[in-house]
Amino acid sequence: MPDYVADRVTDIDFDRLAAQGVRCVILDADNTLLSYDRSLPGDDVRKLCDDLKNKGMYVCILSNGHSKRIKGIAAELGLEFIGDALKPRRKGFRICAGRAGCRPEETVLVGDQLFTDIWGARRAGSVAVLVKPIRLDNEPGFVKFKRIFEKHWLKKIYGNTPVIGPALGD
């Protein structure tokens, strides 16, 4: 289960998380920062990353996506990254937290998938924020397959998990 839910990464109240001791922000890429059919994030995501860095937070991308693709996204945002991360394995989460000099509980992961992002963050001892996927119709087949199993949990999650930002839309 995630600690919080939000519609989009740009809706998250990161000041509230910082007040709770979070100093490291780990972002998933595909369907969290941008849809699978885009190679560069939007201006809203660029602004968010810049704002977080200006507030003294360490921000990085941790993705199961291929390193070559993730490298371009990270470069555009001025972030470090780990691609081909094999989430939900804890290793990538620990590396990101270590780069920031943070303990796992000072780290938040923002992602759109329960069985990779959220489960991995929880296994690593980090705060977990589940966001709604940006676009479902163009996901790869293996991701669509995982979404079948997520459906069972989503109603329970969205009905019982605190929102960290504006109220959720439909």
C-alpha positions in Angstrom: 0.0 0.0 0.0 1.3 3.5 -0.8 1.6 6.1 2.0 -0.2 8.7 -0.3 -1.9 9.0 -3.6 -2.1 11.9 -6.1 -3.4 12.5 -9.6 0.0 13.6 -11.0 3.5 14.1 -9.8 3.0 17.9 -10.3 0.1 17.8 -7.8 2.1 16.4 -4.9 2.7 18.7 -1.9 6.4 18.2 -1.6 6.6 20.9 1.1 4.4 18.6 3.3 6.8 15.7 2.6 9.8 17.9 3.4 8.2 18.8 6.7 8.0 15.1 7.5 11.7 14.7 6.9 11.9 13.8 3.2 15.1 15.1 1.6 15.4 12.7 -1.4 12.8 12.4 -4.2 13.0 9.4 -6.5 10.9 9.6 -9.6 9.7 6.8 -11.9 9.8 7.9 -15.6 7.3 6.2 -17.8 3.7 7.1 -17.1 4.8 9.1 -14.1 6.8 11.9 -15.6 5.8 11.4 -19.3 3.8 8.9 -21.3 5.5 6.1 -23.2 5.1 7.8 -26.5 7.1 10.9 -25.5 10.8 11.2 -25.3 11.0 14.5 -23.3 9.0 15.6 -20.2 6.8 18.7 -20.3 7.5 22.1 -19.0 5.5 21.4 -15.8 7.8 18.5 -14.9 10.9 20.5 -15.7 9.6 23.3 -13.4 8.8 20.8 -10.6 12.3 19.3 -10.7 14.0 22.7 -10.7 11.8 23.8 -7.8 12.7 20.7 -5.8 16.4 21.1 -6.4 16.2 24.8 -5.5 14.6 23.8 -2.2 17.7 21.6 -1.5 16.2 18.3 -2.3 18.1 15.6 -4.1 16.0 14.4 -7.1 16.8 11.4 -9.3 15.0 9.0 -11.7 14.8 5.3 -11.0 13.2 3.4 -13.9 12.9 -0.1 -15.2 13.0 1.6 -18.6 16.1 1.1 -20.8 19.0 3.2 -19.7 19.5 4.8 -23.1 15.9 6.2 -23.0 16.1 7.2 -19.3 19.5 8.9 -19.8 17.9 11.4 -22.3 15.0 12.2 -19.9 17.3 12.7 -17.0 19.7 14.9 -19.0 16.8 17.1 -20.0 15.8 17.5 -16.3 19.4 17.8 -15.0 19.0 14.7 -12.9 21.0 11.6 -12.1 19.3 8.3 -13.0 19.3 4.6 -12.8 17.8 2.8 -15.7 17.1 -0.9 -16.1 16.6 -0.8 -12.3 14.7 -4.1 -11.9 12.2 -2.6 -9.4 10.9 -3.8 -7.0 14.4 -4.8 -6.0 15.7 -2.6 -3.3 19.2 -1.9 -4.8 18.2 1.1 -6.9 16.3 2.7 -4.1 19.3 2.3 -1.8 21.7 3.8 -4.4 19.5 6.9 -4.9 19.2 7.4 -1.1 22.9 6.9 -0.6 23.8 9.4 -3.3 21.7 11.9 -1.4 23.2 11.0 1.9 19.7 10.0 3.2 18.2 7.2 5.1 15.4 5.3 3.4 12.7 7.0 5.6 14.0 10.4 4.3 13.3 9.3 0.8 10.1 9.3 -1.3 9.4 7.4 -4.4 6.7 8.6 -6.8 5.4 6.1 -9.3 2.4 4.8 -11.2 2.7 1.0 -10.7 1.9 -1.0 -7.5 4.0 -4.0 -8.2 7.2 -2.2 -9.1 7.3 1.3 -7.8 5.2 1.1 -4.7 6.2 -2.4 -3.6 9.9 -1.5 -4.2 9.7 1.7 -2.2 8.0 -0.1 0.7 10.5 -2.9 0.6 13.3 -0.3 0.8 11.7 1.5 3.7 10.9 4.6 1.8 7.7 6.8 1.6 5.6 5.8 -1.4 3.3 8.0 -3.5 1.1 6.4 -6.1 0.1 8.6 -9.0 -2.4 7.8 -11.7 -0.7 6.7 -15.0 -0.5 9.5 -17.5 -1.8 7.4 -20.4 -2.9 3.7 -20.4 -3.7 3.1 -24.0 -0.1 3.0 -25.3 1.6 1.0 -22.6 3.7 -2.1 -23.5 2.0 -5.4 -23.3 3.8 -6.6 -20.1 2.7 -3.4 -18.3 -0.9 -3.8 -19.5 -0.8 -7.4 -18.1 0.4 -6.2 -14.7 -2.4 -3.6 -14.7 -5.0 -6.5 -14.7 -3.8 -7.5 -11.2 -3.5 -3.9 -9.9 -7.3 -3.3 -10.6 -8.2 -5.4 -7.6 -6.3 -3.2 -5.2 -6.9 0.3 -6.7 -10.4 0.9 -5.3 -9.2 0.0 -1.8 -6.2 2.2 -2.2 -7.9 5.3 -3.5 -10.6 5.0 -0.9 -8.4 4.5 2.1 -5.1 6.3 1.4 -4.4 10.0 2.2 -4.1 12.4 -0.8 -0.9 14.5 -0.8 -2.1 17.5 -2.9 -5.3 18.6 -4.5 -8.4 16.3 -4.3 -8.2 13.4 -6.8 -10.2 13.7 -10.1 -12.0 10.9 -11.6 
